Amino acid sequence: MQSAMKNTTIGMLLAVCVAGASAGAAGATELVGRAVLPAETYAFGPTSGQFTTGGNGIVAPYLFRQPVQGVSSVIAGPVPGTYRVLSDNGFGAKSNSADYLLRSYGLRPDFKTATGGSGRVFPVDLATGALLPAFDFPTWLQLQDPALKAGFAIVAEQATYYPTSTIPVDPGIKNNRLLTGADFDLESFRKVPDGTFWVGEEFGPFLLHFSATGELLDAPVALPNFGGLGTNPLVQSPDNPLLNGATPNLGGSRGFEGLALNASGDKLYALLEGPLTDDPDRNRLIINEFDLATKTYTGKIFFYRMENTTESGQAIGELTAINDSEFLVIERDGKQGDPNNPAFTDPAQFKRIYKINLRKLDSQGFVEKEVVVDLLNIPDPNNVGGNGTTNGAFTFPFVTIESVLPIAPRLLLVANDNNFPGSVGRTPGVADDNEFILVRLDKALRLTAR
């Protein structure tokens, strides 16, 4: 049964990719696939959610379970049609996620398309891509700090999860120095040519370097204040564990939301989610170039201008490379809910994917931008979008959309972060699922294979 499902899934994906990759073919942007991972999907692990109350009908804590949720980044998996996703810090804050383990998971979406597909998402072995019956090991990579590289006291070193808590830290976390959502807030990751992983993190903000087996290899890399805005020589958020009395100059949860690896595989580009507090231009975000050979920032920065200047929650969700100079950026407002559904009184208004070019800057250093997809208005002539489609148009109306991956020159994979169990972008009062969609573009990207 698993073998048949696997072959069917691969066949469907190949058919969609062949159609989407035909650079010379004409056609409008279109939704060509959708798969859903239910909100209440769990993996084995220590009890989690002990410092939250749940929400939207889902009751915490989750005994001997870890939610598979909060997809904050996606990269290709070991075989075509499989993907590796990164979960973020857990339940939305440093103060409630100390019992949430930082992991990446392997999965295979069986996309519903015009020709079939179940629309479900299945767990896979992270190393081989083989289908597995549940999200248990080896579907995950657990991040940990066995060599004490963090440079501060992580949760695993504490007797209780928080100083004010009486709940002891799980022995598995302590004995293996596992990293949790109170240690780091992971938002984007990339596998580099040597097989290791670099992660963009928000609490610092830091760049984190992990081995292929999940061990933290180096001390967290702090971000210098290359723009010279304000007096702090570093860029630091209020949640930075190494603040040491310095004044934060970045808002909370506004660190590295986007991290891209260029096509040559020698540079990372880290994009802050929000502006520096000392920047008078409240719509300016900074992209920082990082050299992998020296493991240092080059000092070269680029500016990204947000479009929706009237929305206080405007932010970016991801930065992904197309080639060495062009990248995709998810930009979104802070609202949620389908604007076609009158049950949402303040629905989403702005969810887009832009193409930017680091070699085309204006006189102020801002990158050139071009809209690639309006995620609130994706044509769906074959009605593959299910409850997300109204009058032939599919909406992706989630508050946080944080993953985009080019599959072919005219095909993108996009996924949301469901902020389990708090976000309600699809149905009022119902916790959002993790949704994965395939969008065929009207124009081909100059995609460089890596």
N, C-alpha and C positions, 0 to 999 in steps of 0.2 A: 504493500500500500504506500509506504513512504517513498519507495523508488519510483513508482508511477507518478506520484504527486510531484516529486522532484523534477522528473523529466518534463512533465506538463508545464511546470513553472518556468523552467529554463526556455522551453520552446516559445511560450508566450512572450517572455522578455526579449528573446532574440527577434521575434517577429516585430515587436514594437520598436526595438532599436534600429532594425534595418529600415523600417518606415521613417523613423525620426532622423536617421543619420544621412539620409539622402539629401545632400546639400543643395542639389539643383532642383529638388521638388518644390512646387508651389503649395501654399496652403496657409491657413491662419493658425495662430496659437490655439491649442486644443488640449483638454484633459483626455489622456489616453489610458490611464490606469489609476486605481485606488485600492489600498489595503489598510486594514484597521487592526491595531493591537489594543484589545480592551483595557480600559483604565485599571481594572482589578486583575492585573497580571503580576504574579509574584515569583520570586526565586527563593530557594532555601537560604537561610542565613540567620544571624542573631535577631531577636525581636526588635522591631523598628517602630517608629511613630509614637514612642512613649512620651514625647514632649509636644505632641500635637493633639488636637481633638478630632482630626479627620475633617469631613465635610461632604456636602452634597449626597448624604445618605450612606457614606462610607465611614465606618467607625474605626478609630484607632484605639490601641496599638495593634500591630500586625504580628501575631505570635509566631516566632521562629521563621519569619518571612521578611524579605526585602522587596518592596515594589520595583518592578521593572518599568521605569517611568522617567519623565523629564528628559526626552531626547534633545540634547543640546548640540550634537554634532554627529555627522555620519561620514564614514569613509568606506571604500570598497572592501569587501570581504575576501576570503581566500579563493573562491571560485566565482565565476560570473553569476549574477543574480543574488549573491549573498552580500551582507553589509555588516559593518561593525559600528555600533552606535555608542555614544558616550552619555551617561547619565550625569546630571548636574549635582548640586550639593544636597538634594533630598527634598526637604519640605518647605523650602523657600527662604530660610534664614540660618545664620550661624547659630542662633539661640535655640533652634528646635531640631537640628539635624545631626546631633552628635552620635546617634545610633544608626545612621544611614551610611552604608558602605559605598565607597567610591569605586565604581566598576565600569567596564565597557562590556557590551553584550553582542553576541552574534545572532543574526536573524536573516530570514528569507521571506520577503513579502510575496505572496501568491496573488498578484494584482488582478483585480477584476478589470477586464478590458472589453472591447466590443465583441471579442470572439470567445470569451469565457473567463475562467479564473474564479477562485473562491472569495477573493477579497480579504483573506485572512493573513496573519503574519505568524511564521513558525520559527522556533528556536533552532539554531545550528551550532555545531562544534566550531569554535573560533579558529581552530587550526586547520580543519579539513573541509569545513562547509557542510558536513554530513548532517542531515536532519535528525533532530533529537525530540523525545516526547515532551520535554518540559524545559523551562529556563533554569536548569541546574548545571553545575560544573560538568563538562567543560564548555558551556555556552558563555561563560564570563571570564574576564581578566580582572583580578582583584588588585587594586593599587595599594602599595604598602611602603613603609620606610624602615627597612631592617638595618640600614647603615647610619641612622640618625642624621640624615641630610637636611631635614626640615629647618633646623636652626631655632626651633621654639618647641615648647611642650605640647605635643599632640594629644588627642583624646586617649590614645592607647597608653599613655604614661600616667593617667589619672586614676584615682581610686573609684571615683564616681564620674558620671558623664559630665556633670556641671558642678561647680563648687557649691551651689545651693540645692543640689539634688542628692537624694539618698539612694538612688539606683546605681549599683556597682557596674562598672564597665564590663561588658561580656568578656570572659576569659579568652575566647578566640581572637577578639580584637587586641587585647593586651599582649597575649603571647606571640602573636604574629605581627604586631605593630601595623595593623591595618589602618588605612586612612579613611576618614569619615567626612561627612558634610559640615562638621564644625571646624575641620582643619583647613579645607580648601573648597572653593566653589568653582567647579570645572565647567567650562563653557564651549571650548573648541579644541580639537586635537588633530594631529597629522602624524602619519607614519613616514619617517624620513629614510633615505636610501640605506642606511646602516641597519635598518630593522627596528630601531628604537622609536619612541614616541615623544613628541613635544606637545604640551597642553597649555592652552591659554586659560588663565585663572583670574577670578574677580576680586577676591579678598585683598590681595596685595596692592595692585595687580602684579602677578608673577608669571613668568614662563617656567614650566616644570618639565623636567627631562626624566622619562621613565624607560627602563629596559623593556625588551620584548616580552618579558615575563612579569612586568608590573612593578619592579622595584624602583624607587626614586634614586636616580643616579648622581645628581648634583644638588647643591643648595639652590633654593628658589632664586631665579634671576629677577632682581628688582628692575624697575623701569626708571631711568634717569629722566629728568624734566628737561628734555632737549629744547623745548620751546621757550624756556626761561620765563614762564609765566608765574609770578609770585616768588616767594622766598624759599620754598621747599626744594632742595636739589633733586628730590625724587618725586615720582607720581605715586601717591599713597591714598588709599581709601580709609574710612573710619574703621573698617574691619581688619586692617593690616595688623598681623600679630607682631610685627617688628616696628611698630610706629615709634615707640620709645620717646613719647612726649612731643613728637613733631606734629604740626598742624596738618590734618588731611587736606588735600587739594583736589580730590575727586569724590563724587558722590558715592554713597553705598550702592552696591550692585551695578556699578558703571565701569567695571574693569574690562578685561580682554574678552569681549563677546565674540570676536572674530579672529581667526588665526588661519593664514593661508601659507601653503608651501608652493613656491614657484615651480614652473615646469622643469627647470634645470636641476631642482632638488638641492640648491645650495643656500637659499634664503627663505626665511620666514617673514611674514608680514602680519603684524599684530595690530588690530583695530580696537580702540576703546569704544565702549558702548555709549558713553556720555562725555560732555565737554569738561575740561578742568574748571574748577570753581573760580579760578582767577582769570578765566578767559572772558573778556567782554562780549565776544561773539558766541552766543549760546547755541548756535547751530553748527559749530565747527567741531568735528571729531578728528583725532590724530591717528594716522597709520604709521607704525614704527618698523623700520627694517632691521632684521636680525641675521647675523652671519653664522651659519651652522659650523663652519670650519673652526672659528675662534670662540664660538659660544658667547658672543658679545654683540650688543647693538652697534650698528655702523654709525649712528647719529643722524642718519638720513630719515627725514619725516615727510609725510604727505598729508594734505588736508582733505577731508571729506565733508561736504556740506549737506546737512539734512534738509529735506524739502519742506516738510509740513511745519512751518514756523509757528503756527498757532496752537500746536498740540504739545502740552507739557510732558507727556509720556513718550514723545517721539524718540526712537532709538534704533540702533542697528541690531540684527540678529545673527549674522554670520558674514564671513569673508572667505571666498573660495576661489582658487586660481583657475583660469581658463588656459593661459599660457604664461610666458614670462612677464608680460606687461599688462594683460587684461585680467580682470577679476570680477566675480559676482558678489554683490552685497544685498542682503535682505534688509530692508528698512520698513519700519512699522510704527503705528501709533500705539498708545497704551490702552486701547479699547478692545472689547471682544463682543462677539455676537453677530449673527447674519443680518445685514441691513434689510434683507428681504423678509425677515421674520418680525412682525409687529410686537411680538412678546419681548423683544429687546428694545428698551427705551433709549439706550445710548450705545448703539452698535458700533462695530468696527467701521472705520472710514478710510484707512490708509494702510495697505499691506502690499508692498511691491518688491520686485527683484530688479536691481539695476546692474548694468555692466559699466565698469569703470576702467580707465586706462592710466596707469602711473606714468606713462611717457607723454601724456597730453595734459598739461597743467595750465591754468590761467595765470594771470599776473600776480595773484595772491597765493599761489601754490595749491589751489584746489584742483582735484582730479576731475577730468571730464566724466559725465554721467549720461547714461542712456537707459530708458525703461526697457526691460526685457519681458516682464510678466506683471500684470495687475492681478494679484492673488484674490481679489474680491470680485473678479469678473473674468472667469476662464470659460470660454465656450466648451460645451459638453454635448455635442450633437448626438452621441450614442448613449447618453444617460448612464455613464459608468460611475457617476458621482453619488448615486443613491440619495440619501437624505441631505446631501450638500448641494444638490442641484435644484434650481428653481427656474422654470421657463427657459431651459436650455443653457443656463449659466451656472457654473460651479463656484462656490465661495470657500475660501480658506480663512475663516474669520476669527482666528485664535489670537489671544493677547500676545503670546510669544511664539513666533515662528523662527526656528533657530538652526535649521539644517537645509543646505542645498548642495547637490552634487551633480556635476555634468556627467551623464551616462554616455552620450553621443553628441555630435555637433548640434543636433536639434532636439535633444532630449534631456530634461532635468528631473532629478528626484528631489522632492521637497518634503520636509517633515516638521511637525510642530512639537513644542515642549508643552506637555499638558499640565504642568505645575500640580501634579497629583496631590490631593484630589480637589484642588481649589478652582481650576479654570472651568468656565461654563460657556465656551464660545459656540458650541454646536447646538445644545438644547438647554434652555433655562432650567436650573436646578439639578442637572445631570452632569457628573464629572466628565470632563473631556477624555476621550481616548487619545492614543498616539496614532495619528493618521499619516500615511505615506502616500504621496501622489506622484504620478508621472505626467509631466507637462511637455508636450511637443511644441517647439518654438516655430514662429513664422520665418525666422531667419537663422541660418546656421552660425554657430560660434566658431571661432578659429581655435578649436580645441587641440592642444598638444598632448599626445599620449605620454604617460610617464610610467 
